[in-house]
Amino acid sequence: MATVKITQTGSPIRRTKDQRATLIGLGLNKMHKTVELTDTPEVRGMIRKVQHMLSVEG
């Protein structure tokens, strides 16, 4: 399966609760933390929701 590498580059301070929950759902909770997830439509949708706070590779 294909994977996607996501790094949190933006702070969740002053963001809405659903954006904070999306970051936690992706496994991100601190600045510059990187996770590798399977590339599924669900993960892509979550990335799209908080794309202004992420850096995506792959």
PDBQT receptor file of N, H, CA, C and O in Angstrom, charges set to zero:
ATOM      1  N   MET A   1       0.831  -1.190   0.000  1.00  0.00    +0.000 N 
ATOM      2  CA  MET A   1       0.000   0.000   0.000  1.00  0.00    +0.000 C 
ATOM      3  C   MET A   1       0.875   1.253   0.000  1.00  0.00    +0.000 C 
ATOM      4  O   MET A   1       1.968   1.273   0.567  1.00  0.00    +0.000 OA
ATOM      5  N   ALA A   2       0.373   2.274  -0.639  1.00  0.00    +0.000 N 
ATOM      6  H   ALA A   2      -0.515   2.258  -1.100  1.00  0.00    +0.000 HD
ATOM      7  CA  ALA A   2       1.076   3.551  -0.676  1.00  0.00    +0.000 C 
ATOM      8  C   ALA A   2       0.947   4.251   0.671  1.00  0.00    +0.000 C 
ATOM      9  O   ALA A   2      -0.056   4.093   1.369  1.00  0.00    +0.000 OA
ATOM     10  N   THR A   3       1.958   5.016   1.028  1.00  0.00    +0.000 N 
ATOM     11  H   THR A   3       2.772   5.144   0.462  1.00  0.00    +0.000 HD
ATOM     12  CA  THR A   3       1.926   5.769   2.277  1.00  0.00    +0.000 C 
ATOM     13  C   THR A   3       2.147   7.241   1.981  1.00  0.00    +0.000 C 
ATOM     14  O   THR A   3       2.643   7.609   0.916  1.00  0.00    +0.000 OA
ATOM     15  N   VAL A   4       1.776   8.066   2.926  1.00  0.00    +0.000 N 
ATOM     16  H   VAL A   4       1.373   7.767   3.791  1.00  0.00    +0.000 HD
ATOM     17  CA  VAL A   4       1.973   9.503   2.830  1.00  0.00    +0.000 C 
ATOM     18  C   VAL A   4       2.620   9.964   4.133  1.00  0.00    +0.000 C 
ATOM     19  O   VAL A   4       2.229   9.531   5.217  1.00  0.00    +0.000 OA
ATOM     20  N   LYS A   5       3.609  10.844   4.018  1.00  0.00    +0.000 N 
ATOM     21  H   LYS A   5       3.927  11.196   3.138  1.00  0.00    +0.000 HD
ATOM     22  CA  LYS A   5       4.345  11.349   5.174  1.00  0.00    +0.000 C 
ATOM     23  C   LYS A   5       3.857  12.768   5.463  1.00  0.00    +0.000 C 
ATOM     24  O   LYS A   5       3.896  13.637   4.591  1.00  0.00    +0.000 OA
ATOM     25  N   ILE A   6       3.398  12.995   6.693  1.00  0.00    +0.000 N 
ATOM     26  H   ILE A   6       3.366  12.289   7.401  1.00  0.00    +0.000 HD
ATOM     27  CA  ILE A   6       2.797  14.274   7.072  1.00  0.00    +0.000 C 
ATOM     28  C   ILE A   6       3.579  14.874   8.227  1.00  0.00    +0.000 C 
ATOM     29  O   ILE A   6       3.886  14.186   9.200  1.00  0.00    +0.000 OA
ATOM     30  N   THR A   7       3.902  16.158   8.119  1.00  0.00    +0.000 N 
ATOM     31  H   THR A   7       3.653  16.716   7.328  1.00  0.00    +0.000 HD
ATOM     32  CA  THR A   7       4.589  16.877   9.189  1.00  0.00    +0.000 C 
ATOM     33  C   THR A   7       3.750  18.081   9.579  1.00  0.00    +0.000 C 
ATOM     34  O   THR A   7       3.295  18.832   8.717  1.00  0.00    +0.000 OA
ATOM     35  N   GLN A   8       3.546  18.264  10.874  1.00  0.00    +0.000 N 
ATOM     36  H   GLN A   8       3.916  17.654  11.575  1.00  0.00    +0.000 HD
ATOM     37  CA  GLN A   8       2.787  19.420  11.347  1.00  0.00    +0.000 C 
ATOM     38  C   GLN A   8       3.694  20.639  11.346  1.00  0.00    +0.000 C 
ATOM     39  O   GLN A   8       4.741  20.635  11.994  1.00  0.00    +0.000 OA
ATOM     40  N   THR A   9       3.301  21.684  10.621  1.00  0.00    +0.000 N 
ATOM     41  H   THR A   9       2.450  21.687  10.095  1.00  0.00    +0.000 HD
ATOM     42  CA  THR A   9       4.107  22.903  10.535  1.00  0.00    +0.000 C 
ATOM     43  C   THR A   9       3.413  24.111  11.162  1.00  0.00    +0.000 C 
ATOM     44  O   THR A   9       4.044  25.145  11.380  1.00  0.00    +0.000 OA
ATOM     45  N   GLY A  10       2.128  23.983  11.450  1.00  0.00    +0.000 N 
ATOM     46  H   GLY A  10       1.615  23.143  11.273  1.00  0.00    +0.000 HD
ATOM     47  CA  GLY A  10       1.389  25.104  12.026  1.00  0.00    +0.000 C 
ATOM     48  C   GLY A  10       0.861  24.765  13.403  1.00  0.00    +0.000 C 
ATOM     49  O   GLY A  10       0.640  23.601  13.735  1.00  0.00    +0.000 OA
ATOM     50  N   SER A  11       0.665  25.801  14.196  1.00  0.00    +0.000 N 
ATOM     51  H   SER A  11       0.845  26.747  13.926  1.00  0.00    +0.000 HD
ATOM     52  CA  SER A  11       0.183  25.627  15.558  1.00  0.00    +0.000 C 
ATOM     53  C   SER A  11      -1.344  25.530  15.583  1.00  0.00    +0.000 C 
ATOM     54  O   SER A  11      -2.017  26.228  14.825  1.00  0.00    +0.000 OA
ATOM     55  N   PRO A  12      -1.899  24.673  16.445  1.00  0.00    +0.000 N 
ATOM     56  CA  PRO A  12      -3.353  24.590  16.561  1.00  0.00    +0.000 C 
ATOM     57  C   PRO A  12      -3.953  25.674  17.464  1.00  0.00    +0.000 C 
ATOM     58  O   PRO A  12      -5.161  25.679  17.698  1.00  0.00    +0.000 OA
ATOM     59  N   ILE A  13      -3.135  26.574  17.964  1.00  0.00    +0.000 N 
ATOM     60  H   ILE A  13      -2.153  26.570  17.774  1.00  0.00    +0.000 HD
ATOM     61  CA  ILE A  13      -3.627  27.660  18.809  1.00  0.00    +0.000 C 
ATOM     62  C   ILE A  13      -4.528  28.565  17.968  1.00  0.00    +0.000 C 
ATOM     63  O   ILE A  13      -4.191  28.901  16.833  1.00  0.00    +0.000 OA
ATOM     64  N   ARG A  14      -5.656  28.953  18.520  1.00  0.00    +0.000 N 
ATOM     65  H   ARG A  14      -5.930  28.681  19.443  1.00  0.00    +0.000 HD
ATOM     66  CA  ARG A  14      -6.669  29.787  17.879  1.00  0.00    +0.000 C 
ATOM     67  C   ARG A  14      -7.287  29.127  16.644  1.00  0.00    +0.000 C 
ATOM     68  O   ARG A  14      -7.716  29.820  15.721  1.00  0.00    +0.000 OA
ATOM     69  N   ARG A  15      -7.332  27.815  16.624  1.00  0.00    +0.000 N 
ATOM     70  H   ARG A  15      -6.983  27.253  17.373  1.00  0.00    +0.000 HD
ATOM     71  CA  ARG A  15      -8.013  27.078  15.555  1.00  0.00    +0.000 C 
ATOM     72  C   ARG A  15      -9.306  26.509  16.127  1.00  0.00    +0.000 C 
ATOM     73  O   ARG A  15      -9.478  26.427  17.343  1.00  0.00    +0.000 OA
ATOM     74  N   THR A  16     -10.195  26.123  15.250  1.00  0.00    +0.000 N 
ATOM     75  H   THR A  16     -10.055  26.189  14.262  1.00  0.00    +0.000 HD
ATOM     76  CA  THR A  16     -11.467  25.571  15.707  1.00  0.00    +0.000 C 
ATOM     77  C   THR A  16     -11.256  24.183  16.310  1.00  0.00    +0.000 C 
ATOM     78  O   THR A  16     -10.241  23.530  16.067  1.00  0.00    +0.000 OA
ATOM     79  N   LYS A  17     -12.231  23.752  17.094  1.00  0.00    +0.000 N 
ATOM     80  H   LYS A  17     -13.056  24.282  17.292  1.00  0.00    +0.000 HD
ATOM     81  CA  LYS A  17     -12.134  22.456  17.765  1.00  0.00    +0.000 C 
ATOM     82  C   LYS A  17     -12.067  21.310  16.772  1.00  0.00    +0.000 C 
ATOM     83  O   LYS A  17     -11.370  20.323  17.006  1.00  0.00    +0.000 OA
ATOM     84  N   ASP A  18     -12.790  21.435  15.658  1.00  0.00    +0.000 N 
ATOM     85  H   ASP A  18     -13.355  22.238  15.468  1.00  0.00    +0.000 HD
ATOM     86  CA  ASP A  18     -12.765  20.335  14.695  1.00  0.00    +0.000 C 
ATOM     87  C   ASP A  18     -11.419  20.230  13.996  1.00  0.00    +0.000 C 
ATOM     88  O   ASP A  18     -11.009  19.128  13.631  1.00  0.00    +0.000 OA
ATOM     89  N   GLN A  19     -10.716  21.346  13.797  1.00  0.00    +0.000 N 
ATOM     90  H   GLN A  19     -11.049  22.241  14.094  1.00  0.00    +0.000 HD
ATOM     91  CA  GLN A  19      -9.380  21.285  13.206  1.00  0.00    +0.000 C 
ATOM     92  C   GLN A  19      -8.384  20.667  14.183  1.00  0.00    +0.000 C 
ATOM     93  O   GLN A  19      -7.509  19.902  13.777  1.00  0.00    +0.000 OA
ATOM     94  N   ARG A  20      -8.511  20.992  15.456  1.00  0.00    +0.000 N 
ATOM     95  H   ARG A  20      -9.222  21.613  15.787  1.00  0.00    +0.000 HD
ATOM     96  CA  ARG A  20      -7.648  20.375  16.471  1.00  0.00    +0.000 C 
ATOM     97  C   ARG A  20      -7.895  18.873  16.543  1.00  0.00    +0.000 C 
ATOM     98  O   ARG A  20      -6.954  18.085  16.642  1.00  0.00    +0.000 OA
ATOM     99  N   ALA A  21      -9.167  18.481  16.492  1.00  0.00    +0.000 N 
ATOM    100  H   ALA A  21      -9.931  19.121  16.411  1.00  0.00    +0.000 HD
ATOM    101  CA  ALA A  21      -9.516  17.065  16.540  1.00  0.00    +0.000 C 
ATOM    102  C   ALA A  21      -8.998  16.329  15.308  1.00  0.00    +0.000 C 
ATOM    103  O   ALA A  21      -8.607  15.165  15.401  1.00  0.00    +0.000 OA
ATOM    104  N   THR A  22      -8.994  16.992  14.164  1.00  0.00    +0.000 N 
ATOM    105  H   THR A  22      -9.312  17.938  14.088  1.00  0.00    +0.000 HD
ATOM    106  CA  THR A  22      -8.476  16.385  12.942  1.00  0.00    +0.000 C 
ATOM    107  C   THR A  22      -6.979  16.129  13.066  1.00  0.00    +0.000 C 
ATOM    108  O   THR A  22      -6.497  15.075  12.648  1.00  0.00    +0.000 OA
ATOM    109  N   LEU A  23      -6.240  17.074  13.632  1.00  0.00    +0.000 N 
ATOM    110  H   LEU A  23      -6.631  17.930  13.971  1.00  0.00    +0.000 HD
ATOM    111  CA  LEU A  23      -4.808  16.872  13.847  1.00  0.00    +0.000 C 
ATOM    112  C   LEU A  23      -4.558  15.680  14.766  1.00  0.00    +0.000 C 
ATOM    113  O   LEU A  23      -3.670  14.868  14.504  1.00  0.00    +0.000 OA
ATOM    114  N   ILE A  24      -5.328  15.574  15.829  1.00  0.00    +0.000 N 
ATOM    115  H   ILE A  24      -6.049  16.233  16.042  1.00  0.00    +0.000 HD
ATOM    116  CA  ILE A  24      -5.176  14.451  16.750  1.00  0.00    +0.000 C 
ATOM    117  C   ILE A  24      -5.529  13.149  16.040  1.00  0.00    +0.000 C 
ATOM    118  O   ILE A  24      -4.868  12.131  16.248  1.00  0.00    +0.000 OA
ATOM    119  N   GLY A  25      -6.557  13.174  15.210  1.00  0.00    +0.000 N 
ATOM    120  H   GLY A  25      -7.093  14.001  15.042  1.00  0.00    +0.000 HD
ATOM    121  CA  GLY A  25      -6.939  11.995  14.445  1.00  0.00    +0.000 C 
ATOM    122  C   GLY A  25      -5.851  11.541  13.487  1.00  0.00    +0.000 C 
ATOM    123  O   GLY A  25      -5.728  10.351  13.197  1.00  0.00    +0.000 OA
ATOM    124  N   LEU A  26      -5.061  12.490  12.997  1.00  0.00    +0.000 N 
ATOM    125  H   LEU A  26      -5.161  13.456  13.233  1.00  0.00    +0.000 HD
ATOM    126  CA  LEU A  26      -3.939  12.156  12.118  1.00  0.00    +0.000 C 
ATOM    127  C   LEU A  26      -2.717  11.695  12.912  1.00  0.00    +0.000 C 
ATOM    128  O   LEU A  26      -1.734  11.236  12.330  1.00  0.00    +0.000 OA
ATOM    129  N   GLY A  27      -2.777  11.815  14.229  1.00  0.00    +0.000 N 
ATOM    130  H   GLY A  27      -3.575  12.188  14.702  1.00  0.00    +0.000 HD
ATOM    131  CA  GLY A  27      -1.647  11.401  15.060  1.00  0.00    +0.000 C 
ATOM    132  C   GLY A  27      -0.659  12.518  15.309  1.00  0.00    +0.000 C 
ATOM    133  O   GLY A  27       0.479  12.268  15.705  1.00  0.00    +0.000 OA
ATOM    134  N   LEU A  28      -1.084  13.752  15.081  1.00  0.00    +0.000 N 
ATOM    135  H   LEU A  28      -2.009  13.956  14.760  1.00  0.00    +0.000 HD
ATOM    136  CA  LEU A  28      -0.206  14.907  15.279  1.00  0.00    +0.000 C 
ATOM    137  C   LEU A  28      -0.702  15.711  16.471  1.00  0.00    +0.000 C 
ATOM    138  O   LEU A  28      -1.901  15.953  16.604  1.00  0.00    +0.000 OA
ATOM    139  N   ASN A  29       0.210  16.122  17.334  1.00  0.00    +0.000 N 
ATOM    140  H   ASN A  29       1.185  15.926  17.226  1.00  0.00    +0.000 HD
ATOM    141  CA  ASN A  29      -0.186  16.961  18.464  1.00  0.00    +0.000 C 
ATOM    142  C   ASN A  29       0.889  17.970  18.851  1.00  0.00    +0.000 C 
ATOM    143  O   ASN A  29       0.670  18.791  19.742  1.00  0.00    +0.000 OA
ATOM    144  N   LYS A  30       2.043  17.920  18.197  1.00  0.00    +0.000 N 
ATOM    145  H   LYS A  30       2.220  17.253  17.473  1.00  0.00    +0.000 HD
ATOM    146  CA  LYS A  30       3.117  18.865  18.497  1.00  0.00    +0.000 C 
ATOM    147  C   LYS A  30       3.728  19.364  17.194  1.00  0.00    +0.000 C 
ATOM    148  O   LYS A  30       3.693  18.676  16.174  1.00  0.00    +0.000 OA
ATOM    149  N   MET A  31       4.281  20.551  17.241  1.00  0.00    +0.000 N 
ATOM    150  H   MET A  31       4.310  21.110  18.069  1.00  0.00    +0.000 HD
ATOM    151  CA  MET A  31       4.921  21.141  16.072  1.00  0.00    +0.000 C 
ATOM    152  C   MET A  31       6.085  20.271  15.598  1.00  0.00    +0.000 C 
ATOM    153  O   MET A  31       6.830  19.720  16.408  1.00  0.00    +0.000 OA
ATOM    154  N   HIS A  32       6.227  20.158  14.301  1.00  0.00    +0.000 N 
ATOM    155  H   HIS A  32       5.621  20.606  13.643  1.00  0.00    +0.000 HD
ATOM    156  CA  HIS A  32       7.311  19.446  13.619  1.00  0.00    +0.000 C 
ATOM    157  C   HIS A  32       7.302  17.943  13.866  1.00  0.00    +0.000 C 
ATOM    158  O   HIS A  32       8.301  17.270  13.613  1.00  0.00    +0.000 OA
ATOM    159  N   LYS A  33       6.189  17.409  14.357  1.00  0.00    +0.000 N 
ATOM    160  H   LYS A  33       5.378  17.955  14.563  1.00  0.00    +0.000 HD
ATOM    161  CA  LYS A  33       6.060  15.954  14.501  1.00  0.00    +0.000 C 
ATOM    162  C   LYS A  33       5.698  15.375  13.134  1.00  0.00    +0.000 C 
ATOM    163  O   LYS A  33       4.917  15.972  12.393  1.00  0.00    +0.000 OA
ATOM    164  N   THR A  34       6.259  14.223  12.802  1.00  0.00    +0.000 N 
ATOM    165  H   THR A  34       6.893  13.738  13.404  1.00  0.00    +0.000 HD
ATOM    166  CA  THR A  34       6.031  13.587  11.519  1.00  0.00    +0.000 C 
ATOM    167  C   THR A  34       5.436  12.203  11.734  1.00  0.00    +0.000 C 
ATOM    168  O   THR A  34       5.877  11.449  12.601  1.00  0.00    +0.000 OA
ATOM    169  N   VAL A  35       4.422  11.882  10.927  1.00  0.00    +0.000 N 
ATOM    170  H   VAL A  35       4.063  12.495  10.223  1.00  0.00    +0.000 HD
ATOM    171  CA  VAL A  35       3.814  10.550  10.949  1.00  0.00    +0.000 C 
ATOM    172  C   VAL A  35       3.719  10.042   9.520  1.00  0.00    +0.000 C 
ATOM    173  O   VAL A  35       3.693  10.824   8.569  1.00  0.00    +0.000 OA
ATOM    174  N   GLU A  36       3.670   8.734   9.382  1.00  0.00    +0.000 N 
ATOM    175  H   GLU A  36       3.691   8.099  10.154  1.00  0.00    +0.000 HD
ATOM    176  CA  GLU A  36       3.514   8.107   8.078  1.00  0.00    +0.000 C 
ATOM    177  C   GLU A  36       2.246   7.269   8.120  1.00  0.00    +0.000 C 
ATOM    178  O   GLU A  36       2.134   6.339   8.919  1.00  0.00    +0.000 OA
ATOM    179  N   LEU A  37       1.286   7.601   7.253  1.00  0.00    +0.000 N 
ATOM    180  H   LEU A  37       1.377   8.356   6.604  1.00  0.00    +0.000 HD
ATOM    181  CA  LEU A  37      -0.014   6.932   7.229  1.00  0.00    +0.000 C 
ATOM    182  C   LEU A  37      -0.276   6.331   5.859  1.00  0.00    +0.000 C 
ATOM    183  O   LEU A  37       0.320   6.739   4.862  1.00  0.00    +0.000 OA
ATOM    184  N   THR A  38      -1.175   5.355   5.822  1.00  0.00    +0.000 N 
ATOM    185  H   THR A  38      -1.659   5.023   6.632  1.00  0.00    +0.000 HD
ATOM    186  CA  THR A  38      -1.569   4.792   4.536  1.00  0.00    +0.000 C 
ATOM    187  C   THR A  38      -2.371   5.823   3.756  1.00  0.00    +0.000 C 
ATOM    188  O   THR A  38      -3.139   6.595   4.329  1.00  0.00    +0.000 OA
ATOM    189  N   ASP A  39      -2.186   5.824   2.465  1.00  0.00    +0.000 N 
ATOM    190  H   ASP A  39      -1.562   5.197   1.999  1.00  0.00    +0.000 HD
ATOM    191  CA  ASP A  39      -2.821   6.810   1.592  1.00  0.00    +0.000 C 
ATOM    192  C   ASP A  39      -4.219   6.331   1.225  1.00  0.00    +0.000 C 
ATOM    193  O   ASP A  39      -4.396   5.597   0.253  1.00  0.00    +0.000 OA
ATOM    194  N   THR A  40      -5.214   6.752   2.010  1.00  0.00    +0.000 N 
ATOM    195  H   THR A  40      -5.070   7.348   2.799  1.00  0.00    +0.000 HD
ATOM    196  CA  THR A  40      -6.603   6.397   1.757  1.00  0.00    +0.000 C 
ATOM    197  C   THR A  40      -7.413   7.667   1.520  1.00  0.00    +0.000 C 
ATOM    198  O   THR A  40      -6.955   8.754   1.873  1.00  0.00    +0.000 OA
ATOM    199  N   PRO A  41      -8.596   7.562   0.937  1.00  0.00    +0.000 N 
ATOM    200  CA  PRO A  41      -9.432   8.750   0.744  1.00  0.00    +0.000 C 
ATOM    201  C   PRO A  41      -9.787   9.446   2.058  1.00  0.00    +0.000 C 
ATOM    202  O   PRO A  41      -9.913  10.670   2.099  1.00  0.00    +0.000 OA
ATOM    203  N   GLU A  42      -9.946   8.670   3.128  1.00  0.00    +0.000 N 
ATOM    204  H   GLU A  42      -9.843   7.676   3.095  1.00  0.00    +0.000 HD
ATOM    205  CA  GLU A  42     -10.277   9.256   4.427  1.00  0.00    +0.000 C 
ATOM    206  C   GLU A  42      -9.134  10.117   4.944  1.00  0.00    +0.000 C 
ATOM    207  O   GLU A  42      -9.356  11.226   5.432  1.00  0.00    +0.000 OA
ATOM    208  N   VAL A  43      -7.917   9.608   4.838  1.00  0.00    +0.000 N 
ATOM    209  H   VAL A  43      -7.736   8.708   4.442  1.00  0.00    +0.000 HD
ATOM    210  CA  VAL A  43      -6.738  10.359   5.287  1.00  0.00    +0.000 C 
ATOM    211  C   VAL A  43      -6.552  11.592   4.414  1.00  0.00    +0.000 C 
ATOM    212  O   VAL A  43      -6.228  12.663   4.927  1.00  0.00    +0.000 OA
ATOM    213  N   ARG A  44      -6.749  11.463   3.106  1.00  0.00    +0.000 N 
ATOM    214  H   ARG A  44      -7.012  10.592   2.690  1.00  0.00    +0.000 HD
ATOM    215  CA  ARG A  44      -6.629  12.611   2.198  1.00  0.00    +0.000 C 
ATOM    216  C   ARG A  44      -7.638  13.701   2.552  1.00  0.00    +0.000 C 
ATOM    217  O   ARG A  44      -7.322  14.888   2.463  1.00  0.00    +0.000 OA
ATOM    218  N   GLY A  45      -8.843  13.311   2.950  1.00  0.00    +0.000 N 
ATOM    219  H   GLY A  45      -9.099  12.347   3.022  1.00  0.00    +0.000 HD
ATOM    220  CA  GLY A  45      -9.853  14.289   3.349  1.00  0.00    +0.000 C 
ATOM    221  C   GLY A  45      -9.458  15.021   4.614  1.00  0.00    +0.000 C 
ATOM    222  O   GLY A  45      -9.667  16.229   4.731  1.00  0.00    +0.000 OA
ATOM    223  N   MET A  46      -8.883  14.289   5.569  1.00  0.00    +0.000 N 
ATOM    224  H   MET A  46      -8.714  13.308   5.474  1.00  0.00    +0.000 HD
ATOM    225  CA  MET A  46      -8.422  14.920   6.805  1.00  0.00    +0.000 C 
ATOM    226  C   MET A  46      -7.273  15.878   6.522  1.00  0.00    +0.000 C 
ATOM    227  O   MET A  46      -7.201  16.957   7.108  1.00  0.00    +0.000 OA
ATOM    228  N   ILE A  47      -6.373  15.482   5.622  1.00  0.00    +0.000 N 
ATOM    229  H   ILE A  47      -6.432  14.605   5.145  1.00  0.00    +0.000 HD
ATOM    230  CA  ILE A  47      -5.252  16.349   5.253  1.00  0.00    +0.000 C 
ATOM    231  C   ILE A  47      -5.773  17.627   4.611  1.00  0.00    +0.000 C 
ATOM    232  O   ILE A  47      -5.290  18.718   4.912  1.00  0.00    +0.000 OA
ATOM    233  N   ARG A  48      -6.754  17.495   3.729  1.00  0.00    +0.000 N 
ATOM    234  H   ARG A  48      -7.147  16.608   3.484  1.00  0.00    +0.000 HD
ATOM    235  CA  ARG A  48      -7.315  18.654   3.030  1.00  0.00    +0.000 C 
ATOM    236  C   ARG A  48      -7.945  19.637   4.006  1.00  0.00    +0.000 C 
ATOM    237  O   ARG A  48      -7.907  20.846   3.782  1.00  0.00    +0.000 OA
ATOM    238  N   LYS A  49      -8.526  19.121   5.091  1.00  0.00    +0.000 N 
ATOM    239  H   LYS A  49      -8.556  18.138   5.273  1.00  0.00    +0.000 HD
ATOM    240  CA  LYS A  49      -9.197  19.972   6.073  1.00  0.00    +0.000 C 
ATOM    241  C   LYS A  49      -8.220  20.869   6.831  1.00  0.00    +0.000 C 
ATOM    242  O   LYS A  49      -8.561  21.996   7.190  1.00  0.00    +0.000 OA
ATOM    243  N   VAL A  50      -7.006  20.371   7.075  1.00  0.00    +0.000 N 
ATOM    244  H   VAL A  50      -6.730  19.456   6.783  1.00  0.00    +0.000 HD
ATOM    245  CA  VAL A  50      -6.023  21.150   7.842  1.00  0.00    +0.000 C 
ATOM    246  C   VAL A  50      -4.736  21.359   7.031  1.00  0.00    +0.000 C 
ATOM    247  O   VAL A  50      -3.650  21.436   7.604  1.00  0.00    +0.000 OA
ATOM    248  N   GLN A  51      -4.855  21.451   5.712  1.00  0.00    +0.000 N 
ATOM    249  H   GLN A  51      -5.738  21.389   5.246  1.00  0.00    +0.000 HD
ATOM    250  CA  GLN A  51      -3.678  21.549   4.853  1.00  0.00    +0.000 C 
ATOM    251  C   GLN A  51      -2.837  22.789   5.118  1.00  0.00    +0.000 C 
ATOM    252  O   GLN A  51      -1.647  22.800   4.800  1.00  0.00    +0.000 OA
ATOM    253  N   HIS A  52      -3.426  23.836   5.694  1.00  0.00    +0.000 N 
ATOM    254  H   HIS A  52      -4.392  23.827   5.952  1.00  0.00    +0.000 HD
ATOM    255  CA  HIS A  52      -2.679  25.054   5.992  1.00  0.00    +0.000 C 
ATOM    256  C   HIS A  52      -1.729  24.868   7.186  1.00  0.00    +0.000 C 
ATOM    257  O   HIS A  52      -0.891  25.733   7.442  1.00  0.00    +0.000 OA
ATOM    258  N   MET A  53      -1.849  23.751   7.918  1.00  0.00    +0.000 N 
ATOM    259  H   MET A  53      -2.529  23.048   7.710  1.00  0.00    +0.000 HD
ATOM    260  CA  MET A  53      -0.980  23.483   9.062  1.00  0.00    +0.000 C 
ATOM    261  C   MET A  53      -0.069  22.287   8.835  1.00  0.00    +0.000 C 
ATOM    262  O   MET A  53       0.597  21.840   9.769  1.00  0.00    +0.000 OA
ATOM    263  N   LEU A  54      -0.023  21.758   7.614  1.00  0.00    +0.000 N 
ATOM    264  H   LEU A  54      -0.564  22.121   6.855  1.00  0.00    +0.000 HD
ATOM    265  CA  LEU A  54       0.720  20.544   7.345  1.00  0.00    +0.000 C 
ATOM    266  C   LEU A  54       1.681  20.698   6.184  1.00  0.00    +0.000 C 
ATOM    267  O   LEU A  54       1.525  21.568   5.327  1.00  0.00    +0.000 OA
ATOM    268  N   SER A  55       2.678  19.832   6.180  1.00  0.00    +0.000 N 
ATOM    269  H   SER A  55       2.806  19.125   6.876  1.00  0.00    +0.000 HD
ATOM    270  CA  SER A  55       3.553  19.640   5.045  1.00  0.00    +0.000 C 
ATOM    271  C   SER A  55       3.431  18.175   4.653  1.00  0.00    +0.000 C 
ATOM    272  O   SER A  55       3.615  17.296   5.495  1.00  0.00    +0.000 OA
ATOM    273  N   VAL A  56       3.118  17.892   3.366  1.00  0.00    +0.000 N 
ATOM    274  H   VAL A  56       2.969  18.606   2.682  1.00  0.00    +0.000 HD
ATOM    275  CA  VAL A  56       2.823  16.538   2.924  1.00  0.00    +0.000 C 
ATOM    276  C   VAL A  56       3.843  16.094   1.906  1.00  0.00    +0.000 C 
ATOM    277  O   VAL A  56       4.168  16.833   0.977  1.00  0.00    +0.000 OA
ATOM    278  N   GLU A  57       4.357  14.873   2.080  1.00  0.00    +0.000 N 
ATOM    279  H   GLU A  57       4.094  14.273   2.835  1.00  0.00    +0.000 HD
ATOM    280  CA  GLU A  57       5.277  14.260   1.119  1.00  0.00    +0.000 C 
ATOM    281  C   GLU A  57       4.701  12.919   0.704  1.00  0.00    +0.000 C 
ATOM    282  O   GLU A  57       4.179  12.172   1.531  1.00  0.00    +0.000 OA
ATOM    283  N   GLY A  58       4.800  12.626  -0.565  1.00  0.00    +0.000 N 
ATOM    284  H   GLY A  58       5.224  13.233  -1.237  1.00  0.00    +0.000 HD
ATOM    285  CA  GLY A  58       4.394  11.316  -1.031  1.00  0.00    +0.000 C 
ATOM    286  C   GLY A  58       3.045  11.243  -1.509  1.00  0.00    +0.000 C 
ATOM    287  O   GLY A  58       2.596  10.177  -1.929  1.00  0.00    +0.000 OA
TER     288      GLY A  58
